Amino acid sequence: MNLTPADSTLPIAPNRAVSDRSPPSPQNGHTAAAASVASVTHLTNKLAEYLDPTELKKVKEAYRFSDEAHLGQMRISGEPYISHPIAVAEICADWKLDAQAIMAALLHDVMEDQDVKKDELIERFGAPVATLVDGLSKLDKIEFQSQIEAQAENFRKMLLAMARDVRVILVKLADRLHNMRTLGSMSAEKKRRIARETMEVYVPIAHRLGLNNIYRELQDLAFSHLYPLRYRTLAKAVKAARGNRREVVSKIMESVNGTLEATGIPVQVYGREKTLYGIYRKMQSKHLSFSQVLDVYGFRIVVDSFANCYVALGTLHALFKPMPGKFKDYIAIPKLNGYQSLHTTLIGPYGTPVEFQIRTQEMHRVAESGVAAHWLYKEDDENTLSDLQQRTHAWLQSLLDIQKQTGDSAEFLEHVKVDLFPDSVYVFTPKSKIIALPRGATALDFAYTIHTDIGDQTIAVKINMEQVPLRTELRNGDIVEIITAPTSRPNPNWLSFVRTGKARSAIRHHLRTINLSESIELGRRLLSQSLQALDLNPTLPDQLVERLLNESSAKSMDDLYADIGVGKRMAALVARHILSLSEIDASVTHPTIDASGEVVPKKIDPVIIYGSEGISVQLATCCMPIPGDAIVGQMKRDQGLVIHTMDCDVARRQRSKEPERWIEVTWGSDIDRRFDCKITLVAHNEKGILARVAAEIGETDANIVQVGMDDDKDHSMTRLHFTVQVQDRVHLARLMRNLRRISGVTRLLREKSN
């Protein structure tokens, strides 16, 4: 499929830039208009091949509207801006997208650049086209707290629009492809930023939707702008290798063609070359030099039927010896994006490894065009495409599920990026249904993939009939069975090992919902203390609350308190913001000002901790603080307040990196609960030692939660590890004093996994 604009009437310069708009230029306006009118001819010729005259007339009307809207607007390269929407529409025409998508491609910048309203587009071109254009338009008119937040919100808008209509992302990918082809006018820094964004978001989306042509080209373009020197060096090496290996390639091609023709199978054989980024990534991951990357070249075998794929495979294995462990059957188990082929690596002439991909013509279409094959080959094999469409629909639906359970745009984008990883692992349900998950996914991810309620209620899991921990990573071919209980609920610790975006968003959503009142109360206390430190009245007037909510994008003060309580916002920063807003209202503040004009912070009273606040306040597992320990608090994003001991090494390291996230805390009085604590004993390895230690722990009114044991090499001593529950530091001291009196105990210490 040729996606390169080939219009001879308007040469496409190699140095256009992303959104490289410049002010209108009166002196060349006539020339620009003439060039843009001429350039649309090639597009209309393409469209006339598959659109009926009525649809073509509507597309021309959209072109005229876009041309008028962008009249006089130029790109930095000096070309009329309308050349960009035309080029995007041409790429979409190569996919044979319908008239509505082509119209959206021509109009995709009019709302963002020319302030054309959605209502006007609905009136002129209908609601479907206006909705597509709206999904493609950025949210430039909304004020965000940071560039990162703005970018995340724009991605969320685009991805949700895509979930409702996949044509949105097809037009967006065409837009990004043309922009990446014409990035030359940008500064080096901006090139790198746009290339990195392309590599992190658009390349994985293209791969996830099976758009392999776009995927490969975007990868190489992003690589060339991220690492221009490496790109040029590698391109030169590949060019040289191409000449050196020509004899090997031609000999393999001749042998393969002759052998397959002798079987009577209708076959087409294509030589193919790895992309530069594919070679670079292999060199990086396997620490190889270019000369050590032997499979730069490969072959694609296209046959006429499913059965002949396997016949061709057997024929090739008889011709050349296969490399052990290098065969993959993606026909029986397709990739997540619907890709199907047989992959095998053979030892060719001169001992050179050569990769072969074997597929049918229908599989080849889907492999190259992904979801776009729905428009490209509507008349062809619908069965081949229906499975891909179902997979795509399921993934797009998961975006909507994640959106419902996600707190903000940055978190949404984080979850989606996780699910865009191309590598997959395939496992089975007990009824032999295949489930595809990202590599590194755990048994708990599997549960959430089946259904959110099953994930929430999971208590145990069996893999291949054996019970294993929930955090167990899945491997290809595992049979996974989930055991649930209606009373089970998600555990905050699950967030430390789940891999998929759906699982993470579902767990976070549950924790936020179930503990909302706790988070609100903690956030209110933290903000009140920060306001008092600035001599601000914690009771804010209504007009100030309204301004604060508008500027912080929070729906209510409870939402703002909850964000503070779970660590998404820092109380001190919100208080500073309130101070800046309150300068017009003398009833709110009476701050103390020093000689330099700076506000003198008032000493903040420590936050009182009782240990019964729920999961909005957590005790760190690295140091396991108990009442009586000197403690300090860390506000962690989406985890709330985490309490460490003052001498914790983990806390000390993290505090030096993010000092603004640490607050003073202290234990409350009358605490009525027990706390986990680890102790280690070294004792003589004699009969009954464990029983005597356990009895003494019980006599001291402590509770044993867990026990472990390991021996010295000569087996004369044993080391006993206990997790015990105590009331406070005094209770622990009494327990340790009693344990030291036991005959045979030589050493005793409180354990901290710093």
KASUL-V91829 format. One record per run of one state. SS is the DSSP state (H for helix, E for strand, - for the rest). FROM is the first residue (numbers start at 0). TO is the last residue. If there is no record, write none. Layout:
SS&FROM&TO ; SS&FROM&TO
This chain:
-&0&19 ; E&20&21 ; -&22&24 ; H&25&47 ; -&48&51 ; H&52&68 ; -&69&72 ; E&73&74 ; -&75&78 ; E&79&79 ; -&80&80 ; H&81&93 ; -&94&97 ; H&98&106 ; -&107&108 ; H&109&113 ; -&114&116 ; H&117&124 ; -&125&125 ; H&126&135 ; -&136&145 ; H&146&163 ; -&164&165 ; H&166&180 ; -&181&186 ; H&187&207 ; -&208&210 ; H&211&225 ; -&226&226 ; H&227&243 ; -&244&244 ; H&245&261 ; -&262&265 ; E&266&272 ; -&273&274 ; H&275&285 ; -&286&288 ; H&289&291 ; -&292&295 ; E&296&302 ; -&303&304 ; H&305&318 ; -&319&319 ; E&320&321 ; -&322&326 ; E&327&328 ; -&329&340 ; E&341&346 ; -&347&347 ; H&348&350 ; -&351&351 ; E&352&359 ; H&360&375 ; -&376&380 ; H&381&404 ; -&405&407 ; H&408&418 ; -&419&422 ; E&423&428 ; -&429&432 ; E&433&437 ; -&438&440 ; E&441&441 ; H&442&449 ; -&450&450 ; H&451&455 ; -&456&456 ; E&457&462 ; -&463&464 ; E&465&467 ; -&468&471 ; E&472&472 ; -&473&477 ; E&478&483 ; -&484&490 ; H&491&495 ; -&496&499 ; H&500&513 ; -&514&514 ; H&515&532 ; -&533&534 ; E&535&535 ; -&536&540 ; H&541&551 ; -&552&555 ; H&556&564 ; -&565&569 ; H&570&583 ; -&584&587 ; E&588&588 ; -&589&591 ; E&592&592 ; -&593&597 ; E&598&598 ; -&599&605 ; E&606&608 ; -&609&615 ; E&616&618 ; -&619&629 ; E&630&635 ; -&636&638 ; E&639&644 ; -&645&647 ; H&648&656 ; -&657&657 ; H&658&660 ; E&661&666 ; -&667&673 ; E&674&683 ; -&684&687 ; H&688&698 ; -&699&701 ; E&702&710 ; -&711&715 ; E&716&725 ; -&726&727 ; H&728&739 ; -&740&743 ; E&744&750 ; -&751&753
